[in-house]
Amino acid sequence: MPRETTIECMEISYDKIVDALNVSLRAGVVAKTLEIVPEILVDVDKKGNTLNIEIIGASEKIGKKNFGKVTVGKHSLALPMVA
């Protein structure tokens, strides 16, 4: 069953219990979830637009040294933790 996401801007969150990083790019109804490579999932709408990206096992894939902050342009932000 399609589910609707409701975000107004890009959101990045990290669930430390399951070690999953989620990047929500835009609002929309998820028509399909694609597993791009093992443990990297992309939600798309019916037109194929990317809505969300989820990385399971994120700290291992990204590297614990690089984990915990997001850099956008010249600005660094702490990565929000859930759980």
C-alpha positions as CSV (number, residue, x, y, z in Angstrom):
1,M,0.0,0.0,0.0
2,P,1.5,3.4,-0.9
3,R,2.4,5.6,2.0
4,E,2.7,9.4,2.0
5,T,5.6,11.3,3.4
6,T,5.0,14.9,4.5
7,I,8.2,16.9,4.7
8,E,8.7,20.5,3.6
9,C,12.5,20.4,3.2
10,M,15.3,17.8,3.2
11,E,15.5,15.9,6.5
12,I,18.4,13.7,7.7
13,S,18.0,11.4,10.7
14,Y,19.9,8.5,12.2
15,D,18.4,5.6,14.2
16,K,21.3,4.3,16.4
17,I,19.3,1.2,17.5
18,V,19.1,-0.2,14.0
19,D,22.1,1.8,12.7
20,A,20.0,3.3,9.8
21,L,20.5,6.7,8.2
22,N,17.5,8.2,6.5
23,V,17.5,11.1,4.1
24,S,14.1,12.4,3.2
25,L,14.4,14.6,0.1
26,R,10.8,15.6,-0.7
27,A,7.2,14.9,0.2
28,G,5.2,12.5,-1.8
29,V,3.5,9.1,-1.9
30,V,5.9,6.2,-2.0
31,A,4.9,3.9,-4.9
32,K,7.9,1.6,-4.7
33,T,11.0,0.9,-2.6
34,L,14.0,-0.1,-4.6
35,E,17.0,-1.9,-3.1
36,I,19.9,-0.3,-5.0
37,V,22.5,-2.5,-3.4
38,P,22.2,-4.6,-0.3
39,E,21.0,-2.5,2.7
40,I,20.6,0.7,0.6
41,L,16.9,1.5,-0.1
42,V,15.4,4.2,-2.2
43,D,11.7,5.2,-2.1
44,V,10.3,6.6,-5.3
45,D,6.9,8.0,-6.3
46,K,4.9,6.9,-9.3
47,K,6.9,9.2,-11.6
48,G,10.2,7.7,-10.4
49,N,11.2,10.8,-8.3
50,T,13.3,9.9,-5.3
51,L,11.6,10.7,-2.0
52,N,13.8,8.9,0.6
53,I,17.1,7.2,0.9
54,E,17.8,4.7,3.7
55,I,21.2,3.2,4.5
56,I,21.1,0.3,6.9
57,G,24.4,-0.4,8.7
58,A,25.2,3.3,8.0
59,S,28.1,3.7,10.5
60,E,30.0,0.8,8.9
61,K,29.3,2.0,5.3
62,I,30.1,5.7,6.0
63,G,32.8,5.0,8.5
64,K,32.6,5.9,12.2
65,K,35.2,8.6,11.9
66,N,33.1,10.4,9.3
67,F,29.9,9.8,11.2
68,G,28.0,12.3,13.4
69,K,28.0,15.4,11.3
70,V,26.7,16.6,8.0
71,T,28.5,19.3,5.9
72,V,26.5,21.5,3.6
73,G,28.6,23.9,1.7
74,K,30.8,25.5,4.4
75,H,28.5,24.7,7.3
76,S,28.8,21.6,9.5
77,L,25.8,20.3,11.4
78,A,25.4,17.6,14.0
79,L,23.6,14.6,12.7
80,P,20.3,14.1,14.6
81,M,20.0,10.9,16.5
82,V,16.8,8.9,17.1
83,A,16.3,6.4,19.9
